């Protein structure tokens, strides 16, 4: 692409988003302009564009993706978008796209393919790639073994830095994101690592054993992706060795993999908070989207009826004191907001491994103290506003007490619910908010209307 063409594209992007530009080109059949843009983008950027397109335009855009990046682009797509694209490809096209995939990417990709297409892909692999793929598939999904790359450079500890540098010069190109060489013995047992910084700065006659890091971080092949992401975040790692139970070197995981895990977990948590799963794409088909969302709408309906049933128990009080119906949402809303704050912090703490049996009681006491403090402050505020509005001391005192009770219940529930769900192996990000809303609504209405029935009627 000429420099003038690239400058024109940059000028257009300054006035409109890239998505707007590509959609405009596709709608006017300006395929050459689309191709000019795509060759300047990385595979992850192309994947983001594809996921921003309705199905018809997505198909048009995919047909223009450069052949050399098709495979990598597919690995960056979400399951729904990837499935919609693969559905329109024949077996030969899918096989061609997988030729450039690393074994760890191919393992994830092939799991989602229909049986006839996956068989065609497997049949196309040479013996070496098939063996590496089978080795990757042998590990549990979501583990370090599935995530790691076997493209590793290892050296012995009894060689000199000069020998290491001569060895590296013969290995063109080097693996991507390489910051260190793995040190192993003659049996492949992992001993530590030699950083490239040391390899370049130490005297050539220095032995690897003199400068290697014997206490370098390492993960087992069955370590979960979540634990790997936490390790990278806490230790500021660029790469980490993966070993088996016998401490033999299997591969390595690099920071770009950790970033992908973190982004995927953030997306999952965000979607789960609304009752959605990670397969839900922005332009997913209407029917599948409706099915996914209908489940949680039904669950929510059940919880709403539970709250409505509680309200129905106090019909006489509501008939006699109209102000109670007006003020009910205040109590429920205050509890819901306070509870969601505690719930979010607890879920985050569980995800980061910060919540344990040893500190759970302290956390619960701390949140109850916060709930008590905020409960007293806002109970006074709500009582004063209520008195100014209805000029009734009784109603003002009742709603103040109800707000205090509900904020304490919200604090307690915000800690207890995610911990219990987590121990039951249920994702608290997915169902915690629904349970919490039910608790705060029921307790809020029960305390407010119950106190009103006792003291005002």
Secondary structure, DSSP 8 states (H G I E B T S, - for coil): --HHHHHHHHHHHHHS-HHHHHHHHHHTT-HHHHHHHHTTS-HHHHHHHHHTS-HHHHHHHHTTS-GGGHHHHHHHS-HHHHHHHHHTS-HHHHHHHHTT--HHHHHHHHHTS-HHHHHHHHHHS-HHHHHHHHHHHTS-TTBHHHH-B----EE-TTSBHHHHHHHHHTS-S--TT--EEEEE-TT-BEEEEEEHHHHHHS-TT-BHHHH-BTT--EEETT-BHHHHHHHHHHHT-SEEEEE-TT-BEEEEEEHHHHHHHHHHHHHHHHHHTTT--TT--TT--HHHHHHHHHHHHHHHHHHHHHHHHHHHTTHHHHHH-HHHHHHHHHHHHHHHHHHHHHHHHHHHHHHTT---TTTHHHHHHHHHHHHHHHHHHHHHHHHHHHHHHH--HHHHHHHHHHHHHHHHHHHHHHHHHHHHHHHTT--HHHHHHHHHHHHHHHHHHHHHHHHHHHHH-
